[in-house]
Amino acid sequence: MLTIIRAALEAGFLYAPVAMALFLSFSILNIADMTTDGAFVLGSAVSAMMCLSGHPVLALPAGMLAAAAAGFITAFLQTKLSVPSILAGIITNIGLYSVNLMVMGKSNQSLFQTDTIYTLAKGAGFAGSWYKLAVTALIVLALAAALVLFLGTRLGLSVRATGDNMDMVRASSINTNFTITVGLCLANAMTGLAGAMAAQYNTFADVNGGTGMVVLALAALVIGETLIGKGGMVRRVAGVILGSIIYRLLYAAALRCQVPADYMKLVSAVIVAAAIAAPEVRRWAAFQRRKAAARAERGGM
């Protein structure tokens, strides 16, 4: 049981940056960025090739920069060429498939017996048998702190204002094209970091490894917002990380119940659907309670 919980925690932290990226693009900027799947694989591909070149630590910022470049393309299509945001992300995502193949040179790249940040931590005796969780959690928590600090800066507040009311921001002489570009670049950089860590964690990178990543990240985002609710940025970002961990724990529970491997995609779909529907179910339940209370009050009169 402890092994399953540890694996779920590792996976929760590993993919939390994707949920944080969706938090920035979808919740803050109010943009449905569909670049996520391709940017995740791009981060994995760049990280894998950097590890094979003997630079596992530099592989993380390299994966982030590559994915940020993908976010810049999406932002350019949206802001300069007036392509709708969803379509801009889809176009970039389609193009990234070929880019990822060019980066790796083939459809998948193995990192077996190659140094990674995790093998380095293990060799240094860091955190004992919990080294994978410790390394991943430290990186994600540092990223979360950086995100909260950024959103409190003048530029970060401009990005937040752009998502709240773009017309008002334009009237305040703030360049919304710039704030959108910054937001999408940062969001995809976080996605690239998740991909870079995943490649080193799993010891391979696959060109199809990002399929459905945006939906799973959305599920983690909704779970976090449902449980934590609205509040300050620290609370909201913490909720995103918690949502990612809870999603992975639910997935691990399904495995624990010996659900056949062929049905795990269905389990994932059910978890995602339940997470997305949860806020509406809560509103419906609250309405029913108020209605029942009103009937009881009228009956008492």
VEXTORRO-122567 format. One record per residue (C-alpha): residue in one letter; x, y, z. Coordinates in steps of 0.1 Angstrom, whole numbers, padded with zeros to 4 digits, always signed. Example, Ala and Ser with C-alpha at 12.3 -4.5 7.8 and 13.67 -1.06 7.14 Angstrom:
A+0123-0045+0078/S+0137-0011+0071/
# end
This chain:
M+0000+0000+0000/L+0028+0024+0009/T+0044+0018-0025/I+0012+0026-0043/I+0007+0058-0023/R+0043+0068-0030/A+0039+0062-0067/A+0007+0082-0068/L+0024+0111-0050/E+0053+0110-0074/A+0029+0110-0104/G+0008+0137-0088/F+0038+0161-0084/L+0053+0150-0118/Y+0022+0162-0137/A+0013+0191-0114/P+0032+0216-0136/V+0008+0208-0165/A-0022+0216-0142/M-0004+0248-0132/A+0001+0257-0168/L-0036+0252-0175/F-0044+0273-0144/L-0024+0302-0159/S-0037+0299-0194/F-0073+0288-0187/S-0082+0302-0152/I-0061+0334-0153/L-0058+0344-0189/N-0092+0328-0199/I-0076+0312-0230/A-0082+0275-0239/D-0046+0266-0249/M-0045+0234-0269/T-0007+0234-0273/T-0004+0214-0241/D-0001+0179-0256/G+0026+0188-0281/A+0045+0211-0257/F+0046+0183-0231/V+0062+0159-0257/L+0086+0187-0269/G+0098+0191-0233/S+0103+0153-0231/A+0121+0151-0264/V+0145+0179-0256/S+0151+0166-0221/A+0159+0131-0235/M+0183+0143-0261/M+0201+0165-0235/C+0204+0135-0211/L+0219+0115-0239/S+0244+0143-0244/G+0253+0141-0207/H+0234+0171-0193/P+0204+0159-0173/V+0202+0190-0151/L+0204+0214-0180/A+0177+0193-0197/L+0150+0208-0175/P+0155+0245-0185/A+0162+0234-0221/G+0128+0216-0222/M+0111+0247-0207/L+0126+0270-0233/A+0117+0248-0262/A+0081+0245-0249/A+0080+0283-0243/A+0089+0288-0280/A+0059+0266-0289/G+0037+0289-0267/F+0051+0319-0285/I+0040+0304-0318/T+0005+0299-0305/A+0004+0335-0291/F+0018+0349-0324/L-0010+0331-0344/Q-0036+0345-0319/T-0024+0380-0314/K-0008+0389-0348/L-0027+0368-0373/S-0061+0369-0354/V-0064+0331-0353/P-0089+0320-0327/S-0072+0308-0295/I-0084+0272-0297/L-0075+0269-0334/A-0041+0285-0328/G-0033+0259-0302/I-0045+0231-0324/I-0024+0243-0354/T+0008+0245-0332/N+0000+0212-0316/I-0002+0195-0350/G+0030+0211-0362/L+0048+0200-0330/Y+0043+0163-0339/S+0067+0166-0367/V+0090+0189-0346/N+0092+0163-0319/L+0100+0135-0344/M+0129+0157-0357/V+0142+0164-0322/M+0143+0127-0312/G+0151+0114-0347/K+0126+0086-0342/S+0092+0080-0325/N+0107+0072-0291/Q+0140+0076-0273/S+0152+0054-0244/L+0172+0067-0215/F+0180+0033-0201/Q+0214+0034-0183/T+0216+0071-0189/D+0222+0096-0162/T+0191+0116-0151/I+0184+0140-0123/Y+0169+0110-0104/T+0199+0087-0109/L+0222+0116-0097/A+0200+0120-0066/K+0201+0083-0059/G+0239+0082-0063/A+0242+0111-0039/G+0221+0093-0014/F+0195+0120-0013/A+0163+0112+0006/G+0169+0075+0006/S+0143+0054-0012/W+0121+0085-0015/Y+0145+0102-0037/K+0122+0104-0068/L+0094+0120-0048/A+0117+0144-0030/V+0134+0156-0062/T+0101+0160-0080/A+0083+0177-0051/L+0112+0202-0046/I+0112+0212-0082/V+0073+0216-0083/L+0071+0235-0050/A+0099+0259-0063/L+0079+0263-0095/A+0047+0270-0076/A+0065+0296-0054/A+0079+0313-0085/L+0044+0313-0101/V+0028+0329-0071/L+0056+0355-0069/F+0053+0363-0106/L+0015+0368-0104/G+0021+0393-0077/T+0044+0415-0098/R+0033+0444-0120/L+0036+0422-0151/G+0018+0394-0134/L-0011+0416-0123/S-0013+0428-0159/V-0016+0392-0171/R-0043+0386-0145/A-0062+0418-0155/T-0060+0407-0192/G-0079+0376-0184/D-0105+0394-0162/N-0113+0423-0186/M-0092+0427-0218/D-0111+0459-0229/M-0104+0476-0196/V-0067+0466-0198/R-0065+0481-0233/A-0081+0513-0221/S-0053+0515-0195/S-0027+0515-0223/I-0014+0480-0215/N-0004+0459-0245/T-0026+0429-0242/N-0008+0412-0271/F+0023+0412-0249/T+0006+0400-0217/I-0011+0371-0237/T+0023+0362-0252/V+0040+0362-0218/G+0012+0341-0203/L+0012+0315-0230/C+0050+0313-0230/L+0051+0307-0193/A+0022+0282-0193/N+0039+0261-0220/A+0073+0264-0202/M+0057+0248-0172/T+0042+0221-0194/G+0077+0216-0209/L+0091+0212-0175/A+0066+0184-0167/G+0075+0167-0199/A+0113+0171-0192/M+0109+0155-0157/A+0086+0128-0170/A+0111+0117-0196/Q+0138+0113-0170/Y+0114+0097-0145/N+0102+0071-0170/T+0136+0068-0187/F+0121+0073-0221/A+0104+0098-0243/D+0076+0089-0268/V+0061+0111-0295/N+0026+0100-0284/G+0033+0106-0247/G+0013+0138-0244/T-0020+0124-0257/G-0049+0136-0236/M-0026+0156-0212/V-0048+0187-0215/V-0079+0168-0204/L-0061+0152-0174/A-0047+0186-0164/L-0082+0201-0166/A-0094+0173-0143/A-0067+0181-0117/L-0075+0218-0120/V-0112+0213-0114/I-0106+0189-0085/G-0084+0214-0068/E-0108+0243-0073/T-0137+0222-0061/L-0120+0212-0029/I-0100+0243-0021/G-0123+0269-0037/K-0115+0305-0046/G-0091+0326-0026/G-0056+0340-0028/M-0030+0329-0053/V-0012+0308-0028/R-0044+0289-0020/R-0053+0285-0056/V-0019+0272-0068/A-0018+0248-0038/G-0052+0236-0048/V-0040+0228-0083/I-0011+0207-0069/L-0035+0190-0045/G-0059+0183-0074/S-0032+0166-0094/I-0022+0144-0064/I-0059+0135-0057/Y-0064+0125-0094/R-0034+0102-0093/L-0046+0087-0060/L-0080+0079-0075/Y-0062+0064-0105/A-0040+0043-0081/A-0071+0032-0062/A-0086+0019-0095/L-0054-0001-0101/R-0056-0014-0065/C-0091-0027-0072/Q-0076-0048-0100/V-0094-0030-0128/P-0082-0046-0160/A-0056-0026-0179/D-0079-0024-0210/Y-0105-0005-0188/M-0081+0021-0174/K-0088+0046-0202/L-0125+0043-0193/V-0116+0048-0156/S-0096+0080-0165/A-0126+0093-0185/V-0150+0087-0156/I-0126+0105-0132/V-0123+0134-0156/A-0160+0136-0162/A-0168+0134-0125/A-0142+0161-0117/I-0156+0185-0143/A-0192+0178-0133/A-0185+0181-0096/P-0191+0219-0093/E-0225+0217-0111/V-0235+0187-0089/R-0226+0208-0058/R-0247+0237-0070/W-0276+0213-0077/A-0273+0197-0043/A-0272+0232-0026/F-0303+0242-0045/Q-0322+0211-0035/R-0313+0217+0002/R-0325+0253-0001/K-0357+0241-0017/A-0363+0215+0009/A-0357+0240+0037/A-0382+0264+0021/R-0408+0237+0019/A-0403+0228+0055/E-0406+0264+0065/R-0439+0268+0046/G-0451+0236+0061/G-0443+0248+0096/M-0463+0280+0090/
# end
